[in-house]
Amino acid sequence: MANKITSIAQEDEKFPPSQEFRKQAAIQSLAEYKRLYSESVKNPEKFWNTQAKDLLLWRKPWKQILKWKESHAKWFVGGKLNVCENCVDRHLGTPRENKAALIYEGEPGDQKTLTYRQLHTEICKFSNALESLGIRKGDRVAIYMPMVAEAVVAMLSCARIGAVHTVIFGGFSSESIKDRVNDCAAKLVITADGGWRRGKIIDLKVNVNQALKGCPSVESVITLKRTANRVHMKKGRDFWWHDLVESASHVHKAKAFDSETPLFVLYTSGSTGKPKGVLHTSGGYLLGTTITSKYVFDLRESDTYWCTADIGWITGHSYVVYGILSNGGTNVIYEGAPNQPGPDRFWSIVDRHKVTIFYTAPTAIRAFMKWGDDHIKKHDLSSLRLLGSVGEPINPEAWKWYHKVIGGGRCPIVDTWWQTETGGIMITTLPGAVYSKPGSAGLPFFGVVPKVFNDAGKEVRKGTSGKLVLTEPWPSMLRTLYGDNKRYKETYWSEYEGVYFCGDGCRQDKDGYFWIVGRIDDVLNVSGHRLGTAEIESALVSHHSVAESATVGRPHEIKGSAIVCFVTLKDGFKGDDKLKALLRAHVGAEIGPFAKPDEIRFAKALPKTRSGKIMRRLLKDIAAGKEIHGDTTTLEDVGVVKQLQANKD
Ligand code: WTA
């Protein structure tokens, strides 16, 4: 495992925050963190009651703080609020009114800043536009857009009118759009004519048009003009964004909705071929993202915050849109690739916009390390005061490089462990309060009770590896999987009775720090993106040449995991380079370009146990180069495999 702890010395390496940082931080000492944490877990309802009152704007108070029945939580029952009003309207009439909410930069270099007042106007117009197309509370709306300011407007407008958005990452293919749109029966799709990526146009509308050939629930499509390339618009179904908002009123009254009103569905990979629609609701989710943004990022009025995540992933939902805007923060958003036009694009953005908080993924950090420090030294990064990491375990070497080269040795790093399902950050080191240990996510956030269990469901001793569980409900937890309560229970609540199992392996050190060692199920973390091996396998077998396939991860210097597929072909097909290229393209078309296998190996047979289970562990070793002799492009050494098979059975 990439982040396995090999020495105690490493575990003991501590980076305390500087005095300077500590003095201005929201929470300034380990003792203060411990006191607050202890309060939050001794009497969670009291804690969350106070936080919900302090941090959010409610139209109607709740009658019950938490209603917990088996695996189903309801938070702030009876309370009413509007999520969009919390993120935007409530800052109007305050000194934040004309503060930048979004500082947007497109890949070609175009820039736009929206103040809270301007963002509000855009949202009101777009909300009216959505309503003019018949979108109402509870309707599902798919958003497939580039990382532009309008994508944030689209999400918040859905929230404002009570529609449930499902954002589909722009790297997904038309097949993936179709699956997601059909799973939640979306009525509307919001997209763009294209988006810029590495100097090229991503044909978003073309993909939507293709997908919609098989999506009977979709009644209309709104398309933003972004790249001005020619796209096909279907009469009666397709509307241009600018046409709709031009005639829309800039006045829109936000209604109050129940705390448990669904806010969004976000599809994520699990260990089966079908993505899971993680459902989040309003009050609890907003509270979880608001409180973590405030304390984990130590967010202050003067900060310019930049999270590099795309809105297509949970990090973009929680820490670009909801948590940050709810706190009245200033968000930088950037459309394109980190190396366009050159490998210093990110640092140029930090320098020009004087970014103070920077939140990214280890895979990006490793790429920057590889590209070399010279690109970084060209820019003044002295505005930075805090750095964050998310998506996978960060290897201590990358951590230290990030700290020294990007953070100039002065910025604390918050490594943040959480998931699409948790909605918000669960384990981290609160900056200013707590020292960091490179490679460890840290300590639980308020109200979070993580434990490491063995297979029998007993808590293991400190220092022993096991499965990471969360034993208490928390406000921003997922409520269910959209339309599939059974799978919700099976996936998260069946490993251990009444306890949430997250799918990660973990160990806790003697100081109570959690060290995540990666997924223990068949989920890969590729460049910070979650991908189920089963999804890739089912994409492969949908090709007419493939009989069977098995997909495993191989440790990769930059991406975390590389995707390695073992494939057996149907009779009459030849496993050559041409077919490899075809299959890679096929997976790209089925799931999305980011899921294309790094390596395809043809084999006459896949190694299986006598009961017919593919021996993935063995394939993992083979993929990692441990068992291969001779020709490495095909799995020809079946003799060795068979031998091992015999030994194991
Ligand atoms: C992994 C992303 C170690 C983990 C927010 C988790 C991490 C999965 C960290 C969720 C971290 C995320 N350290 N591992 N700081 N953050 N992970 O749903 O395996 O895209 O279960 O959410 O990413 O991925 P997801």
Boltz pocket constraint, residues with backbone or C-beta under 6 A from the ligand:
constraints:
  - pocket:
      binder: B
      contacts: [[A, 268], [A, 313], [A, 314], [A, 315], [A, 389], [A, 390], [A, 391], [A, 392], [A, 393], [A, 394], [A, 415], [A, 416], [A, 417], [A, 418], [A, 419], [A, 420], [A, 421], [A, 427], [A, 441], [A, 502], [A, 503], [A, 504], [A, 516], [A, 518], [A, 519], [A, 525], [A, 528], [A, 529], [A, 530]]
      max_distance: 6.0
